[in-house]
Each structure stands twice: as C-alpha cells, then as structure tokens.
C-alpha cells in the first residue's frame, strides 16, 4: 500500500508536471520565437511572400515551417559565425528548433493569450515595424508611388520635409514601406535646414533620376549643405539600433531625401515608403557615424580589377582603403553585392600587422542581406588598411545568375540590378579606451 501511495505521489507531483512542461504552446513558447526570428520579413509590406504574425498564420503553414527550420534553410543567415560573431543573428539554435517542431508535432496548442502582449503586437504590426516597439515618428511619402509594370527599373528620390518642436535623440531607425516586394534597395539621408528662409515645401516633391525631369534635383542643393545621418535598407535587413549612450541627434527642421530603387515588375504596383524613428531621453554621449567604401562610396575607382565580366567569366576583385584619421570602434558592417556575387570578405590590417576580421559571407545571396551588428565591437586603429574582396561568378553554374545564358555584366555607377557592386558600409563611433570590453549581445 505504501509503495502504491509513493508511486501515485511521484506520478502526481513529478511525472505529470514534467509532461506538461515539455509541451510547448503558441503564445508562451512559439510566438516569441517567430516574432524574434521570422516576422521581421514575414509581415505585411515586407519582401517575404506571406505573414507570420498570428496563430492562424503560423499554424496553417506548420508543415512548411517544420521543413525549412529543420533543414536550416530558414531563417536565413549568410554570415560566417566562425569568422566573427554578430548580435543580431537570425538563425535558430537546436533548442529553439526543437521547441517549434515539438509544438507542431503535438497538434499546435494555443495556450493562454496575453492580452497586453497581443495589443502591443497588433500596434507594431499596424505601424509597420520590426523593432520591439511602435515608432515615435514616421516620415513617409505623402502619396503612393506607382511603379509601372513595364519591366523598367526606376531610381526615384522623394523629398520628405519635417519640422519638430525640438531636436531629439535617436535610439533606432528603420526603412518602412507598404510594398517592399518591388524594391531593390533604398537609401535615405537626413539633412538639417536651420535657415528659416529656405522653404521646405516650395521645391519639387520627387525626381526620377533616369527621367527627363532629373534636372529638378538641383532644386534640393540648398538642403544638402549638411547631412546629419545616412542609412538604408536591403532585402532581409533589420532595424538599426544603438546602445543607451550612443546614437545621433535628429534635427528639429530639415528634409529626408529618400532614394528608392524600384525593381522591374510585370504589373503596376503602388508603394508608400518612409523612415521609422525611435527616440530616447538619455543624452547622446557618443555620436554614431557612417562611412561607405567601394561602389557608390570612397575609393570606388580603386576596385581592382574593374567589375567587368563577360558571360562565362569568374573574377575576384579587391579594394584597399587606408584609414588615417582616428581610431574607430565598429558597431555594424553592411556588405553589399548584386546577383552574380558569390563570396564577400572584409578585414583590416593594423600598423602592427594584426588582422581584424570585419565580415565574411561565404555564399552570397542577394535575397537575404543584413546590417550585421557585432557582439563585440571591432577596434580599428589609426593607420589601418581596410581590405574588401569580392568573388563573382557570371557562369551558368551560378544558380543565382539571372541571365540565361550569361551576358556582359559591368558597373558604371548607376547601380542597376543587371549591373554589379562591391560595397562595404561601416557604422562606427570614435574609439575610447575600454571599448574592447563593450558587448552588444
């Protein structure tokens, strides 16, 4: 009798709770994983083909999700983690994969809904952000742009004026759009306009850089005397955020010049694009800056050999840029190539002959890029040389090559999707002693 009582007690207090603990539910276990690793792309307006927001979104695609996460195909992560570690790694751990697959195999229980968390999630989805909270300010085009379905790609620049009561400290920012599926990439520059005699509204609202009205861009020259910050978006990229005492100050008056490269499409499609801003009350003690190397940036003409590939060619191109100004601390690395890129590597050599690893993408895929945030910042001393190496494959053996058969691919500065690029954008702060001990994980 005592043995029976002991077994019953053990079963009641140990076995049953353990079984319950091992059964994941959607709202407690699965939804946080999905939103942290998948929903940044799988949400309305994003480049992914469907949303993964609600229980219904996830459960109806459960078999597909199980397949792609088990194989490691999704979530996509192209950086070599053995080369250098990044804090915003999107891929799942084995334990997280098991949580997802166990939930699917156990009939996908919903679990208990957290009304407060669901309300926050709904607001974020409606606001069009992948950041952890709703933006404090969204500056966007006043009306939709129609990308005609004529197979022609377009480089459009949109002027977005702003006036605020005061300058504000930026915690994070991100490009936002109602339709990223038709966008190749986007860049935005924040220009302060302190002179009240300069009108923000009397100039043209948009310019087609390849159109007959491109000369109207000259109307914006008074805005371009200064630039506070420069950012952008490529397919797959997440929001750009800064630690508590770092960032930059959003001027209270100025314009955002938003450049959007629209990919060629087969049907008419509209989009409204802009920039989400997230502010913080903490003072900005260390100002974040940006530098662009290679195509469209510093030393573009120093890419050797030039990006010029006949059909059937493979080529390795490189770039060396000496950095002499001051020691810097790297926060983010943004590598960029186009569709025949195969491998991207960047590193720096110091005056003491040390090698500093910056980023390595062993299998380039234009569809899945990222603004890579370091776990531990990379310290680049004065006098270092930054090296960028790009491998390109313009043959039929490259499954990413859009041209069948392969044709001549060049780089003439227009950044069209049928041309090539080799760019490295670095987000950094001026070095201070002790930066070696910083951690952004």
N, C-alpha and C positions, 0 to 999 in steps of 0.2 A: 504493500500500500504506500509506504514511504517512497519507494522507488518510482511508483506511478505519479505520486504528487510532485516529486523532484523533476521528472521528465516533463510534466504538464507545465510546471512553473518555468522551466528552461525554455520550452517552446513558446510560452506566452510572452515572456519578457526578453527573449534573445532572438529566436528564430523569426517570429512574425515582424518585429521592428526592423530586423535586418533585411527581410524580403521587401518591406515597404521602402526602406531607404535605397534599395537597389533599383527601384522602379522610377525612372525619371519622368517628369511631367513637363508639358509645354511651357507653361507660364513660369515655373520655378527654374527649370534647367535648360530648356531648348531655346526659348525666345531670346534670352540674353546672349547665347552663342550666335544665333542667326543675326541678331542686330549688330553685334560687335564685328562679325567677320563677313557677312554676306549682304546686308541691307544697304550698305553704302553704295553699292552698284545696283542691287535688285530693289529698286523703289521707283515711284512714278517720276518720269522725266529723265531717268538715267539711261546709260547706254545698254544695260543688260536687258534681255528680251522679256522679262516678267518680274513682278514684285514678290518679295519675300518679307512681308510685314506681319500679316495676321496669321492666326491658327489655320484658317482656311487656305491661305496662300501656301503655307508650308506643307500641310497635310495632303493636299491634292497632288503635290509633286514629290511625295515622300520617296517613292521608288527611285526616281531620278536623282534626288539628293543623296540617297544612300549609295548609289553607284558612284557618283562623282567625288564624294568626300572619301569613300573607302579607297578609291584609286589614287587620291591625291591630286586629281585634276582641278578640283575646286576646294576651297577658294584659291584663286591663282596667286602665286608668289614666285617671282622670277629671280630675285636676288640670291646670290651665293652667300648663305649664312656662315659658311666656314671662312669666308674672306673677311667679312666684317658683319657685326650684328646690328640689327635695326629694331627700334622700339615698336614701330607700327606694323610688325609682321602680321600678315593677314591669315596665313595658313593655320590649320588646326593641329593641336597636339594629339597624340594617340588616345589620351584620356577623353578629350573633347569629341573625337570621332566616335569613340565607344558610347558616349552619352547619347549622341544623335542616333546611332544605329540601334542601340538598345531601345530607345524610345519608339523608333519606327517598328521594330520587331515586336514590341509589346502593345501594339494597337493604338499608339499615339494618344495616351491620356492627356486631357487638357490640364487638369489640376486646378488650383484655386486662382482666380483672377485677382490681380492687384489693381483696383480702380484708379488709384493715384498714378501708378506707373503707366497704365493704359492711356490715361488722359495726356500725360507728358508725351507718350509715343505718338498719339494722334496729332498733337500740336506740332511736333517735329516733322512728321510726315507732310502735313499741310504746308509747313513753312519751307519744305524742300531742302532740308539739311541732313547731313550725315554726322554732324557734330553732336555732342551729348546734350545740347540744349538748344532752345529756339534762338535765332539770331536777334541781336539788339537793333540791327539796322540792315535792310536790304536795299541796295541801289540797283535798279534794273531799267531796262529799256522801257520807254513809255508806251510802246505798242509792239505787237508781234512783227517779226521779220519773216517774209515769205521766201523760202529757198525753193526756187522753181525746179520742177522735175525735168530739166533739160540736159542732165548729165554734165553740167558745168560747175566746177567748184568756185567758190567766191571768198574773197578776203574782205570782210566788212569791218569798219571801225564805227563804233557807236559812242556818242558823247552823252555822258550821264552827269549832269550838274548836281551839286549838293551844297546846302548851307545849313549849319547846325548852330546851336546856341553856344557851344564851346568845343574846343579840341578834346578828343577822347583817346584813351589808351587802348591799343588793340591787343586782345588776348589770342584771337584766332580769326581766320578768314577762309572763305572758300568760294569758288565759282559755282553758280547755280543756273540752271536752265530748265525750261519746261520740256525740252526735247534734245537730249544730248546724243541721240542716235544719229543725228545728221551733222554732228560737229566733229571735225578732225582734231582741233585743239583750240584753246583760247588763251589770250594774254590780257592783262589789264594793268594800267599804270595810273596811280593816284597822283594828281598834280594839284598842289595848293595854289590858290589865286587870292592873294592878300589885297591886291589893288582893287578897291571897290569900283573904280572907273571902268574896269574890264567887265563887260557883260558876260554872264554865263549862258544866256538864253538866246542871244541875237544871232549866233553863228549856226551853221548847218548842224543837224542832229546826227547824220550818218553819212559815211563815204564808202563807196565801192572802190577799193584800191586798184582794181583792174578795170574800172569803168571809165566812161568819158567824163565823169564829174570828179575824178580823183584829185584834180587841182584844188578843189574846195578844202582839202586837208590843210592848206596853207592858212585857212581862217583860224585854225587852232594853235598857231605858233605862239601867240601871247600866253597860252595856258602852259606851254612846255618849257618855260624858263627854269622851272624847278620840278623835281619829281620826288615825292615822299617815299613811295614804295612801288615795287613791281612784282606781280605774281601771275599765276596762270593755272591751266588745267590741261591734262592729257588723259586719254581713256584709262580708267582704273584708279586715278589719283584720289587721295583722301584729303581732308581739311588740313590746313597748315596752322599749327598751334605753338604757343611759346610758354616756357616756364614763367613763374609768377613775377619775377623782377625783370623779365625780358620782353621785348616787343617793339612797337613803334607807335608814334602819335599820329592819329588821324586828324588832319587839319579841319578847322571848322567850316572852311569855304574852299571850293575848288571843283574840279571835274575828274571823273573817271573816264579814261579813254579805253574802251573795251574792244579789243580786236578778236574777231571770231572767224576762224577758218571753217567754212561750211563745205562738207564733203559733197561730191556729186551724187545726186539722187535721181531715181526714175519717176518720182511723183512729187507734186507740190506738197511741201510741209512747212508749218509755221513753228516758230520758237520765240520765247521771251527769255533773255539771258541777263545775268547781272552778277553781283558780288554780295555775299552774306558777310557781315561784320559782327564780331563778338567783342565786347568791351569789358574792361576790368577797372576797378577803382584803385588797385595798387599802382604806385608810381613806376614808370619805366626807368630803371636804373641803367640798363644796358640795351642799346639800340640795335635792332636786327637789320642787317643789310643783305643785299643780293649782288652776285656777280655772275655773268654769263660768259662762258668760254666756247669757242668754236663757231659753228654755223649760227649766224644771226647775232654773234657776240664778239668778244675780244679775240683777236688773232684768227679770225675766220679764214683769211688768205694763207695762213700758215699751216693749214691741214695738208699733209704730205703723205702720199701723192694726192692730187686733187680727186674729189668724189666724181669720177667719170668712169662708168662701167658699161662696156658693150654687152650685148646679150651673150650669155655663156661665161662671162668673167667672174672671178672671185678676186677680192682685193682686201688688203689690210692697210688702213690709213691711221695716221697718228698726229698728235699735236702736243707741243711743249710750250708751256707758258710760265715764265719766271715771275714769281710774286715777291716784290721787293719792298712794299710799303710798310707793313707792320705785321706782327704775328696775329693770326686769327684762329678762332675756335669754330669749327664747322658744326652746325646743327642739323642740316638737311643736305642731301645730294639729289639732284634731279637729272638723270641721264636721259638722252633723247636721240632716237634714230627713227627711220621710217621702215618701210615694209620689206626691204631686202637686207636689212641689218641682221646679223647672226650672233654677234657677241660684242659686249661693251665692257671695257675695263678702264678704271681711272685710279691713279695713285699719285703720290707726291714723293719726291726725293728731297731730303733736307741738306743743308750745307755740310752736316756731319756724315752724310752718305747713308742715313737711315731711310727706310721705305715706309711711307704711311699709306695704308690701304684706304681708299675712298669708296669705291663701289665696283662690283663685278656682276654682270648679267650674263651668265654662260649661254643661255638660249633665249635670244631676244624675241619678243613677241609684241608687235605694235599694239595689239588689242588690250594688253594688260601692262600698263606702266605705273609709276608711283613716284611720289615725292618722299624719298626714303629718309626717315628720322633716325638718327643714331641713338643707340642705347648709351654709349659713352662717346662724348664728342671727340672729333679728330682735331688735334692741335697742329696747325701748320706754321712753322717758324718763318721769320723774315729770311728771304733769300732762297726759299724752297722753289722747286720746279714742279708744276702740276703736269702730269702726263695723261693724255686721253688716247685710247686705242680702240678703233672700231673695225670689226671684221664684217665684210659684205659678201653676199652670195647672190649673183644675178644669173643663176642657172636654173634649169628645170628641176634640179634635185632639191631646191629650196621650196618646201610646201607653202611658205608664206609669200612667195613671189606672186604678185597679182597678174603678171604678164605671161601669157601662154600663147606663143613662145616668148621667151625673154627678149626685151628690147633695150635700147640705149637708155641708161639712167644717169642723170647729171645732177649738179647742184649749182643753180645760178642765182641763189639768193631769194627766190620767190617762195620757197618752202611749200610748193605744191605737193600733193600726196604721191604723184608719179615721179617726184624727184627724191633726193636723199639728203639727210642731215647727220651731223655728228656734233651734239651739243651737250655741255655739262653746266648746269646751273647750280651754284652753291649758295646756301643760306647760312649766314655766319654772324658772329659778334666779335668785337675786338678782344683779343686774349687778355685774361687776367690771371695772375698766379693762383693756383688752386683749381683751375678749370679741368685739370686732369682727373679730379675727384668727382666731377659732376656726373649725375646719372639721370637719364630721361625715361627710364623704363616705367 
